């Protein structure tokens, strides 16, 4: 079993324990993993930024 450290010539170990149980957020009847919640929040941020930031314009015709 590895100790989670990087060894020369080997792939680095995962920064988190992938063998344990996940962390879940409970809100009423809604249950979602914390990792999925983070991904959804990041996607919403990118979506809002895409709506608010100006679209790059090309060179104008003369």
RAMOGI-V317691 format. One record per residue. N is the residue number from 0. RES is the residue in one letter. PHI is phi in radians with two decimals (NA if undefined). OMEGA is omega in degrees with one decimal (none if undefined). NEAR is the number of other ideal C-beta (glycine too) atoms within 12 Angstrom. Layout:
BEGIN
n res phi omega near
N RES PHI OMEGA NEAR
N RES PHI OMEGA NEAR
END
This chain:
BEGIN
n res phi omega near
0 X NA -178.5 5
1 X -1.50 -179.5 13
2 X -1.67 177.0 8
3 X 1.51 179.5 15
4 X -1.65 177.9 11
5 X -1.39 177.7 13
6 X -2.02 179.7 11
7 X -1.00 177.9 7
8 X 1.46 -179.3 6
9 X -2.10 175.7 11
10 X -1.19 178.0 9
11 X -1.20 179.3 12
12 X -1.27 178.3 16
13 X -1.13 -179.5 13
14 X -1.25 177.7 9
15 X -2.21 178.6 13
16 X -1.32 -178.6 12
17 X -1.49 -179.0 11
18 X -1.62 -177.9 11
19 X -1.50 177.5 8
20 X -1.38 -179.6 10
21 X -1.37 177.0 16
22 X -1.67 -177.7 16
23 X -2.02 177.6 14
24 X -1.79 179.5 17
25 X -1.89 178.1 12
26 X -2.52 -175.6 9
27 X 1.16 177.8 7
28 X -1.54 -179.3 6
29 X -1.53 175.7 12
30 X -2.35 -177.6 14
31 X -2.48 178.4 19
32 X -1.28 -178.4 16
33 X -1.09 179.6 17
34 X -1.12 178.4 16
35 X -1.17 177.8 17
36 X -1.10 178.1 20
37 X -1.11 179.6 15
38 X -1.11 -180.0 14
39 X -1.12 178.9 17
40 X -1.10 178.5 16
41 X -1.10 178.1 14
42 X -1.14 177.5 14
43 X -1.14 177.8 14
44 X -1.10 178.9 15
45 X -1.10 179.2 14
46 X -1.10 179.8 13
47 X -1.13 177.5 12
48 X -1.09 178.4 12
49 X -1.15 177.6 12
50 X -1.33 -173.1 11
51 X -1.54 -177.5 10
52 X -1.30 -179.2 11
53 X -1.19 178.5 8
54 X -1.33 -179.8 8
55 X -1.15 -179.2 6
56 X -1.80 177.3 7
57 X -1.39 178.5 6
58 X -1.20 -179.7 6
59 X -1.40 176.9 5
60 X -1.37 177.8 5
61 X -1.69 none 3
END
